[in-house]
Every structure is written in structure tokens, then in C-alpha cells.
Amino acid sequence: MSSYVVVGGGILGASTAFHLAKFGVKVTLVDRQDKGQASAAAAGIICPWISQRRNKKWYELVKNGAKYYKQLVAELEELGENATGYKQVGAIALQNDEKKLRKMLERALEKRMDAPEIGELKILSPEETKEKFPIISGEWHALFVEGGARVDGKAMRDALINGAKKLGAEIVYGEAVWKNNELWIDGLRTDAEAVILTAGAWGNEIPSTLGLDLNVTFQKAQIMHFQLENDMSTGEWPVVLPPTNQYMLSFENGKVVAGSTYEENTGYDSQVTEEGKKELLDNAISIAKSLKDEKIKEVRVGFRPYTPDFLPVFGKLEGQNGFYFANGLGASGLTAGPFVGSELAKLLLGRETILDLEKYTPN
């Protein structure tokens, strides 16, 4: 039987291992459990359709990623993995400029022609906006997007890993290194047909031993979690997209998450900073003033990986027999990661992919 090793157990690596196991091949997932893994820290907004980003290759990726979630969640639930952290709750994009709001609606209506999963689109009054997300303050109008969803990155990653194990995958929490033209896991040599590198912010490490520089960079992100004192039914609230690059969403039992910072040149410093906390709190209060009086439960830190042009890359490393590379999902990691994992598995096994993978080649 063919065997595969996936190096890096974030949501992308976990999805790749899950889909390979689903196809019935022998797969080992290796993860070093570094502090600052992006998937473990992230709370995801699944609503790519209203973005103003014009890169068509990026949009094709995230559009398919958003669409794929329902199929994936159904497959995980069939395996008994019900705690995926995913729920379609809709999204509200805040805006007080009527012209910009109408333009946003026009873009979404156009994109809905080939993405019907967007669902209902409706401009909301301030009263309707507050009804959707009761702690919203001010006079925000909004565009409601029915197909918007939220996902807990750690829960989805864990569900994928558990699902992979149930399908026969081996999970190793240790270190994979390349030496003497062989892959070693915790000091033991492996004999794999292919190695898939999905190491996120640490993505340069093994390629550098192959003589390659794949230009993976990363940003530090800090994300604030609040615990509301009042017993509010927060589990059905939509995700919130302000006019900035910030976001807010809620989970059950009064949990509200506000993110995030975008910090450059920090190195692998996974410490929460006072500057980061202040930025997060100020941005959260600008959307929902009442949060200034709520309990800050925790602040999580993760490193978002990027590749040149901020476009994710995945595919075979030419000139490197049996090596595949996937990285650079950045802030789109929770939207695109599970789908990219499924596409990678198809590529490895010679099955037809949905995307034209030549557009995303790491070469």
C-alpha cells in the first residue's frame, strides 16, 4: 500500500490527512505542536463573497472553500464528529455610507449568480442590525448575508484529526526532519511515497534543507475573547464584518470573540502584549460599546502564514521527488484550508480536482 506523510497538523494538514485516509491510503500526520499555531488560535468568518479583493485566483479558492464546508461537516458527523465548531449563522457587514452599502449589495448579487450558497441578501436598518447582534452600538446599517458562517479553528482541526484516525491515519506528535536524503520522525527513518509539507509559519524549515527558499512569511495575530455576564442567547448571532479588517463573532453561552491584530516582524513571540490588548479592546468597543464592561476571558495568539502576493500555493515541488507543499493561507485559512486539503489529496492520488492547480503552483 502507498504511504504518505503530512508534516504540520493545522487545519490544512489535518484536512489533507483526513481526505487521504478517506481515500483508503496509509497516511501519517506529524505535528510538533508549536506555540502560536494559527488554526488553534483562530475563530473564523466564512463569508468571502463581499470582499473587495480583486484577485480572481484567491476568490475562486475561498468561494469553493465556503461552499465545501457543508459537505465536509456532513461527512465528519457521519463519523461521529459532531463538535466541528461550524455553524451557518449569517453575516452582517456594517456600513454607514449608503453608497458603499449599495455597492456591496451589487457585488454580492453579481457573485450569487454562480454562488447560490450566498443565500438571502438584505440591507438592514440600525434597528434591524441591533436585533441581529444585540450588543452592537451606534447607528450601524448593515448588509445581511444569509450564507455567512462561523467556525472554531481548534474544534474543526480536532474533528478532522479525529476523523482521520477513525479512517486509519496515524497521528504522531513529534518532529519531522529531512537528513541524508531521508525523512525522519522522532529519530526513526520513514519510507513514504510522498511527503506533504503543511507547516504554516514554520514552512521554510524542511524546504531549506532541500536547498529551497519558498518565501514563507507570517504575521502575528492576537484575538480577544469576552464572556458576557448577562445570560444572552449568543449562539445564533451572525458574524460581524466592520468597514475595517477587524471582525466580531459569538459562540454559545455568552462568548464573544473580537479580532484581530496584524503584526509584522515579531518572530515566533507567542506572548500576549498590552499594546495588542489595547488595540483589540478599542476596536471592539468601537463596534459594541458595552464590551468595555465585560470580562476578558482570554487572548489567543497565532501566526498567519503568507506566501508572495498573498496568494496561497499548493502542489508538487518540481525537481524534488515526492515532495508536495501547501502554505500561505493567511487570514483565509479557516475558509480555504479544509477545501485545499481535499484538493491536495486528489492531486496526490491522480484524481480530478475542482481548481486548475497550475494557478497555485509553489514553483
Buried (B, 14 or more C-beta within 10 A) or exposed (E): EEBBBBBBBBBBBBBBBBBBBBBEBBBBBBBBEBEBBBBBBBBBBBBBBBBEEEEEEBBBBBBBBBBBBBEBBEBBBEBEBEBBBBBBBBBBBBBEEEEBBEEBBEBBEEBBEEBEBBBEBEBBEBEBBBEBBBBBBEEBBBBBBBBBBBBBBBBBBBBBBBBBBBBEBBBBEEBBBBEEEEBBBEEEEBEBEBBBBBBBBBBBBBBEEBEBEBBBBBBBBBBBBBEBEEEBEBBEBBBBBBEEEBBBBBBEEBBBBBBBBBBEEBEEEBEBBEEBBEBBBEBBBBBBEBBEEBEBBEBBBBBBBBBEEBBBBBBBBEEBEBBBBBBBBBBBBBBBBBBBBBBBBBBBBEEEEEBEBEEBEBE
